[in-house]
Amino acid sequence: MEVVLIAHDIRSSHNIGSLARSADGFGVKTIYCTGFTPYINNDADERLPHIQRKIALDIHKTALGAEDTVDIRHRGNLEALIEELRRLGFTIIGLEQSKTSKPLKTFGGSKTLALILGSETTGLTADIIELCDQILEIPMLGDKESLNVSVAGAIAMYELRRAELY
C-alpha cells in the first residue's frame, strides 16, 4: 500500500517534524504541505533565506533526520493536489470528527491513499471534507475532543499500515 500525507494549514514546524518522524516509521514516503503549513526548502522557494533556515531548523528539531528520508513537498493549492492524486488513483481520506466520519479501524483499505490532516485549532473545513472520498475519525474516551495533530497523524498512519506491520 502507498500512503501519502497531506498537512493542510498546520501552524507548527514542530508538528511537521513530528509527522515526518512518524511517517518514516510507518513507511509513508511523502508529505505534502499545503496552505500555510511550514515546509522544507525547495528549488522554487521564494521565502527569504533566513525564514527558510529557521523553518528547516525547527522541523529538524522534532524530525531528527526524518526530513532526509521523507520527501516533504510544498503545494500551494490543496484542491489541485487532490485532483492530481485522484487522477493517479489515490483514495482521499480526511481525518476529522464529523457527521459522516467513521471509526479509523473500519477503513476497508486501498492500494493508494492520501491522508489529509488539518489545522491544529479548527481541523478540516467543511469544504475540504466535501473533497474527500471518506472521512475517518479516532474514537475518543476522555473529556477532550481532539488530539495534537502530530499524535493523531501518527495513530492514523499506524492504523492504516497495521496489516502490513503484523
Secondary structure, 3 states (H helix, E strand, C coil): CEEEEEEECCCCHHHHHHHHHHHHHCCCCEEEEECCCCCCCCCCCCCCHHHHHHHHHHHHHHHCCHHHCCEEEECCCHHHHHHHHHHCCCEEEEECCCCCCEEHHHCCCCCEEEEEECECCCECCHHHHHHCCEEEECCCCCCCCCCCHHHHHHHHHHHHHHHHHC
